[in-house]
Amino acid sequence: MNTTEYLTTEELAERIRYEARTIRERLKDSVLLEGIHYIRPFGGRKILYMWEPIQRDMAMHSGHHSISIPMANGGRMHG
């Protein structure tokens, strides 16, 4: 049974206390990656964010102070 919780940009913004515009312009495709943190259901334009992976990755990287670059495969390059 799939228990993934899907959120719109506005719902995600409310949960993580960011502006929806910041999510769309600065976080999407740099920190929040398609297929890992969000999907486009049925190949459309609408974006739905997956709460569990976002919550997991926010907690995992919250205490991380070194420079790291997100990679397309979901990994990070540390420098």
C-alpha positions, 0 to 999 in steps of 0.5 A: 500500500502506497502511503506517500503524501503528495503536496502542492507547492503552496501546501509544501510552502506552508509546511516548510515555511518558505514562500511558494515562489522560492520553492518554484524559483530556487529550490525546484531542480537544485535541491528538490529533484524530479523523481525524488522529491516531486513528480508530474502526474500523468506527464502534465504540467502540475507538480506534486511534492512528495512529503516523506523524501523532502522531510527525510532530506531536510533532516539529513542535511540540516546539520551539514555545514560543508559545501555540497552540490546536489546531483541528478541521481539524488547524490551529492558532491562534497567539496 
